Amino acid sequence: MKKYVLFLIFALLATANLKAQNVEVEGKVNSTDVQVGKPFTLDLSLKVPYGWFVEWNDFAIDTLSEQIDIIKRGNVERTADADSNVIVRQQLTLMTFDTGQIQLPAVGLTYAQSFDDPNRLLAYTDPIDLYSTTITVDTTLAYKPIVEPIAAPIRMKEVFPWILAVLLAALLGLGIWLFVKRRKVHVDEEGNIVRGPVIPPYDKAVDDLKRLREEKMWQSGKVKEYFSSLTDIAREYIEGQFGVNAVEMTTDDILEEIKPLHFSKETYNKLKDTMEVADLVKFAKYSASTLESDTALSSMTEFVNESYAHYQKTMSPSASPQTETDCETQSATKKEEVKNV
């Protein structure tokens, strides 16, 4: 029994010795004579058999000891030699601020026979004695003034973000200025503040109707879009000219709200018939005929002209018996302009 135990111990020792013979670790500095504040290098290498696992130290802390700082970590490189061994290398750039005799401590590198092997082993480099000296100062030389700061050249990549920021700010400012200009505050005839460019609702409606006729939307098959544009023009005109919130209302609500304006029955029906046909086209998939599409634009034009003439006669603050004829003439002129398009 004792012989068996001794044999087992001997086998384990032999195996451990074999493992140690297969692994080589080394740490070399470029010089053992270093200067305070001047970098020097430490080259680390670990050789293991092919297929073995190396868990390389990431040197997360910035020091190797209280006297030696790590200021740069080189890339970890893996190569193979002629005997199929794997060699892992890394260069560390170090610096010390102490003087005299200092020691670079042993560095431990971890390895195992495989990744799954729980038995992690450590191989240590030998400690290295260093001698650190200060920079030699020639005291025989005269004192010199402090060197002024050196002006660094301006590079484009540093200036470009500022140029881009200025251009963006200028574009933003221009956009705000144009927006404010278009939204400039005006005062109407009654002294109320009106925002936006002062284009009389009647003039805008006449221009929009002329433009709609020129676009020939329903002739090109865009019947639904045509009637939507036509009713939008009517809603904006009624809201701007008569103060009825027509843009947010249904057709029935609009027709009910304009009754107190006392349009003639013919004028009222021109709006009513056009709006109802438009609703059928937009919501009931009604296919309007060529005659209905053309009549709708003419009827809406007549409604705008006639309702505006009525407004000038009865509701305008500047209306008077002397100006009614002029108002009718202006309305007739606008109506003729639309028909001539």
Sequence and secondary structure as in RCSB ss.txt:
>XXXX:A:sequence
MKKYVLFLIFALLATANLKAQNVEVEGKVNSTDVQVGKPFTLDLSLKVPYGWFVEWNDFAIDTLSEQIDIIKRGN
VERTADADSNVIVRQQLTLMTFDTGQIQLPAVGLTYAQSFDDPNRLLAYTDPIDLYSTTITVDTTLAYKPIVEPI
AAPIRMKEVFPWILAVLLAALLGLGIWLFVKRRKVHVDEEGNIVRGPVIPPYDKAVDDLKRLREEKMWQSGKVKE
YFSSLTDIAREYIEGQFGVNAVEMTTDDILEEIKPLHFSKETYNKLKDTMEVADLVKFAKYSASTLESDTALSSM
TEFVNESYAHYQKTMSPSASPQTETDCETQSATKKEEVKNV
>XXXX:A:secstr
 HHHHHHHHHHHHHHHHHHHHH EEEEEES SEEETT  EEEEEEEEEETT EEE     SSBSSSSEEEEEE  
 EEEE TTSEEEEEEEEEEEE   EEEEE   EEEEESSTT    EEEE   EEEEEE     TTS         
     HHHHHHHHHHHHHHHHHHHHHHHHHHHT EEE TTS EEES    HHHHHHHHHHHHHHHTTGGGT HHH
HHHHHHHHHHHHHHHHH   GGGS HHHHHHHTGGG   HHHHHHHHHHHHHHHHHHHS     HHHHHHHHHHH
HHHHHHHHHHHHHHT TT  TTTHHHHHHHHHHHHHHHHT 
